[in-house]
Amino acid sequence: MKSEFSWDLGKYLYHIKLGEPRAAAEIVHKLKYKISILGMEKTFLFAEEHKERLHSGDTIFDGDFKEVLKKINVFLEFV
């Protein structure tokens, strides 16, 4: 899971950087199931909302989502 998460994180950041919110939404779709495995129910719901907004081109939650991803990444480094 660590390597998959890191790979998906990198792809998410890449698509956001290029201004491709719809492509980033597909990565969020993958990430939200990893979030679910970690038992983060509220974060899963947040990821779902973020994914829906990205599909419509809205990146308003990007900063908050990056903070969540950073925390998960740190957690996975210590597991």
C-alpha beads as a LAMMPS data file, in Angstrom:
LAMMPS data file: protein, C-alpha beads

79 atoms
78 bonds

1 atom types
1 bond types

-500.0 500.0 xlo xhi
-500.0 500.0 ylo yhi
-500.0 500.0 zlo zhi

Masses

1 110.0

Atoms # bond

1 1 1 0.000 0.000 0.000
2 1 1 2.884 2.375 0.740
3 1 1 4.246 2.249 -2.792
4 1 1 0.791 2.457 -4.383
5 1 1 -0.101 5.445 -2.230
6 1 1 3.170 7.198 -3.095
7 1 1 2.615 6.530 -6.795
8 1 1 -0.960 7.856 -6.693
9 1 1 0.120 10.866 -4.641
10 1 1 2.723 11.732 -7.271
11 1 1 0.202 11.374 -10.095
12 1 1 -2.324 13.529 -8.249
13 1 1 0.228 16.307 -7.703
14 1 1 1.340 16.053 -11.343
15 1 1 -2.179 16.479 -12.727
16 1 1 -2.944 19.355 -10.348
17 1 1 0.290 21.092 -11.342
18 1 1 -0.610 20.774 -15.021
19 1 1 -4.091 22.151 -14.384
20 1 1 -5.851 18.876 -15.193
21 1 1 -8.525 18.611 -12.485
22 1 1 -10.515 15.882 -14.244
23 1 1 -7.446 13.641 -14.481
24 1 1 -6.698 14.425 -10.826
25 1 1 -10.254 13.338 -9.960
26 1 1 -9.503 9.864 -11.288
27 1 1 -6.518 9.643 -8.949
28 1 1 -8.613 10.872 -6.013
29 1 1 -11.015 8.039 -6.815
30 1 1 -8.149 5.573 -6.283
31 1 1 -6.864 7.385 -3.204
32 1 1 -10.213 7.434 -1.454
33 1 1 -10.263 3.643 -1.267
34 1 1 -6.837 3.658 0.343
35 1 1 -8.228 6.244 2.776
36 1 1 -11.121 3.883 3.466
37 1 1 -8.732 1.030 4.263
38 1 1 -7.103 3.278 6.859
39 1 1 -10.524 3.739 8.506
40 1 1 -10.667 7.482 7.908
41 1 1 -14.429 7.831 7.353
42 1 1 -14.681 11.631 7.408
43 1 1 -11.639 11.943 5.176
44 1 1 -13.199 9.439 2.762
45 1 1 -16.308 11.630 2.521
46 1 1 -14.128 14.703 2.023
47 1 1 -12.228 12.910 -0.758
48 1 1 -15.525 12.019 -2.424
49 1 1 -16.633 15.668 -2.362
50 1 1 -13.222 16.785 -3.660
51 1 1 -13.424 14.245 -6.491
52 1 1 -16.859 15.497 -7.532
53 1 1 -15.681 19.104 -7.536
54 1 1 -12.586 18.189 -9.556
55 1 1 -14.810 16.535 -12.159
56 1 1 -16.475 19.902 -12.635
57 1 1 -13.102 21.688 -12.778
58 1 1 -13.246 23.128 -9.233
59 1 1 -9.960 22.847 -7.294
60 1 1 -11.083 24.766 -4.184
61 1 1 -10.347 21.827 -1.838
62 1 1 -6.900 21.095 -3.282
63 1 1 -4.928 22.712 -0.434
64 1 1 -6.874 20.870 2.248
65 1 1 -6.622 17.598 0.346
66 1 1 -2.858 17.990 0.008
67 1 1 -2.636 18.427 3.807
68 1 1 -4.562 15.176 4.279
69 1 1 -2.302 13.388 1.811
70 1 1 0.778 14.716 3.587
71 1 1 -0.452 13.353 6.930
72 1 1 -1.262 9.956 5.424
73 1 1 2.141 9.836 3.758
74 1 1 3.902 10.563 7.056
75 1 1 1.797 7.894 8.792
76 1 1 2.643 5.296 6.143
77 1 1 6.363 6.053 6.494
78 1 1 6.202 4.927 10.131
79 1 1 4.086 1.799 9.582

Bonds

1 1 1 2
2 1 2 3
3 1 3 4
4 1 4 5
5 1 5 6
6 1 6 7
7 1 7 8
8 1 8 9
9 1 9 10
10 1 10 11
11 1 11 12
12 1 12 13
13 1 13 14
14 1 14 15
15 1 15 16
16 1 16 17
17 1 17 18
18 1 18 19
19 1 19 20
20 1 20 21
21 1 21 22
22 1 22 23
23 1 23 24
24 1 24 25
25 1 25 26
26 1 26 27
27 1 27 28
28 1 28 29
29 1 29 30
30 1 30 31
31 1 31 32
32 1 32 33
33 1 33 34
34 1 34 35
35 1 35 36
36 1 36 37
37 1 37 38
38 1 38 39
39 1 39 40
40 1 40 41
41 1 41 42
42 1 42 43
43 1 43 44
44 1 44 45
45 1 45 46
46 1 46 47
47 1 47 48
48 1 48 49
49 1 49 50
50 1 50 51
51 1 51 52
52 1 52 53
53 1 53 54
54 1 54 55
55 1 55 56
56 1 56 57
57 1 57 58
58 1 58 59
59 1 59 60
60 1 60 61
61 1 61 62
62 1 62 63
63 1 63 64
64 1 64 65
65 1 65 66
66 1 66 67
67 1 67 68
68 1 68 69
69 1 69 70
70 1 70 71
71 1 71 72
72 1 72 73
73 1 73 74
74 1 74 75
75 1 75 76
76 1 76 77
77 1 77 78
78 1 78 79
